[in-house]
Amino acid sequence: MSEKDLATLCATIEPEMAQSVYVYCSFPDFLLPDGVVPLFTFREVEGLTAVLDLQDADSYALAYTFKARLITLKVHSSLEAVGFLAVVSAHLARAAIPCNAIAGYYHDHILVPVDRADEALSVLKGIRGTTV
């Protein structure tokens, strides 16, 4: 069952970092190369944004930006929850760590710079001990 209560979400956040390094690519023609399997895509007026595994981007010689690690917040957050990502981004902002959030059906996910990923994970784990 998905959770809406902000205090419960913060208390049970359970951040977990994936091993892969991901990068952002843009495809103005809205077409991914055959065989490319993105972590996610988003259609913008300027083109298709695709977040890909760095190894895939390199093997296809694709231009990219923002090398990042993916941190999944393992609590099953409701898509109607209010304030959860605001708390997450505020904690990361206080540590001067940029983040890019993605809401999935079951969990929220955060992409953070590779060189700050361990620190970001620690900051997110620290949310469990705070009051909302």
C-alpha positions as CSV (number, residue, x, y, z in Angstrom):
1,M,0.0,0.0,0.0
2,S,1.3,3.4,-0.9
3,E,2.1,5.9,1.9
4,K,0.9,9.6,2.0
5,D,1.8,10.6,5.5
6,L,4.9,12.8,5.4
7,A,6.2,11.8,8.8
8,T,5.9,8.1,7.9
9,L,7.6,8.6,4.6
10,C,10.5,10.3,6.2
11,A,10.8,7.7,9.0
12,T,10.9,4.9,6.5
13,I,12.7,6.5,3.5
14,E,15.3,3.6,3.0
15,P,17.6,5.1,0.3
16,E,19.4,2.6,-1.8
17,M,22.0,3.5,-4.4
18,A,22.3,1.6,-7.7
19,Q,25.8,0.6,-9.0
20,S,25.4,2.0,-12.5
21,V,26.5,5.5,-13.6
22,Y,23.8,7.3,-15.6
23,V,23.9,10.2,-18.0
24,Y,21.4,12.5,-19.7
25,C,21.1,12.5,-23.4
26,S,18.9,14.5,-25.8
27,F,17.4,13.3,-29.0
28,P,15.9,16.3,-31.0
29,D,14.3,13.9,-33.5
30,F,12.6,12.0,-30.7
31,L,14.2,8.7,-31.8
32,L,16.5,6.5,-29.7
33,P,19.1,4.4,-31.5
34,D,18.1,0.8,-32.0
35,G,19.0,-1.3,-29.1
36,V,19.3,1.6,-26.6
37,V,17.3,0.8,-23.4
38,P,16.9,4.0,-21.3
39,L,16.4,4.1,-17.5
40,F,13.6,6.6,-18.4
41,T,12.6,9.1,-21.1
42,F,10.7,12.4,-21.0
43,R,9.3,14.2,-24.0
44,E,10.0,17.9,-24.1
45,V,9.3,20.4,-26.9
46,E,13.0,20.5,-27.8
47,G,13.4,16.7,-28.0
48,L,13.4,13.4,-26.1
49,T,15.4,13.4,-22.9
50,A,16.8,9.9,-22.2
51,V,18.7,8.9,-19.1
52,L,21.0,6.0,-20.1
53,D,23.7,3.9,-18.5
54,L,27.0,5.6,-19.1
55,Q,28.4,2.4,-20.7
56,D,25.5,2.3,-23.2
57,A,26.0,6.0,-24.1
58,D,29.7,5.4,-24.6
59,S,29.2,2.3,-26.7
60,Y,26.8,4.2,-29.0
61,A,29.1,7.3,-29.0
62,L,26.3,9.5,-27.8
63,A,26.8,13.0,-26.4
64,Y,25.7,13.3,-22.8
65,T,25.8,15.4,-19.7
66,F,25.6,15.0,-15.9
67,K,27.2,11.8,-14.8
68,A,25.0,10.6,-11.9
69,R,24.2,7.8,-9.5
70,L,20.6,6.7,-8.9
71,I,19.3,6.6,-5.4
72,T,15.9,4.9,-4.9
73,L,13.8,5.8,-1.9
74,K,12.5,2.4,-1.1
75,V,9.4,3.5,0.8
76,H,6.3,3.0,-1.3
77,S,5.3,6.6,-1.6
78,S,1.9,7.7,-3.0
79,L,1.9,9.8,-6.1
80,E,-0.5,12.0,-4.0
81,A,1.9,12.4,-1.1
82,V,2.6,16.1,-0.2
83,G,6.0,17.4,0.7
84,F,8.2,14.3,0.6
85,L,10.4,15.4,-2.3
86,A,10.5,18.9,-0.9
87,V,12.0,17.4,2.3
88,V,14.5,15.3,0.3
89,S,15.6,18.2,-1.9
90,A,15.8,20.6,1.1
91,H,18.2,18.2,2.9
92,L,20.3,17.8,-0.2
93,A,20.3,21.5,-0.9
94,R,21.6,22.2,2.6
95,A,24.5,20.0,1.7
96,A,24.9,21.8,-1.7
97,I,24.1,18.6,-3.5
98,P,22.2,18.9,-6.8
99,C,19.4,16.4,-7.4
100,N,17.1,15.4,-10.1
101,A,13.9,13.6,-8.9
102,I,11.8,11.1,-10.8
103,A,8.5,9.8,-9.4
104,G,7.9,6.2,-10.3
105,Y,4.7,4.2,-9.6
106,Y,6.1,2.7,-6.4
107,H,9.1,4.8,-5.4
108,D,10.7,8.2,-5.8
109,H,14.2,8.2,-7.3
110,I,17.0,10.8,-7.1
111,L,19.9,11.3,-9.5
112,V,22.9,12.9,-7.9
113,P,26.4,13.8,-9.2
114,V,28.7,10.8,-9.2
115,D,31.3,12.6,-7.0
116,R,28.7,13.5,-4.4
117,A,26.7,10.2,-4.4
118,D,28.1,8.7,-1.2
119,E,27.5,12.0,0.6
120,A,24.0,12.2,-0.8
121,L,23.2,8.7,0.4
122,S,24.4,9.6,3.9
123,V,22.3,12.8,3.9
124,L,19.2,10.9,2.8
125,K,19.7,8.3,5.5
126,G,19.8,11.1,8.0
127,I,16.3,12.1,7.1
128,R,15.0,9.1,9.2
129,G,16.2,10.8,12.4
130,T,14.6,14.2,11.8
131,T,11.1,15.5,12.6
132,V,8.9,16.9,9.9
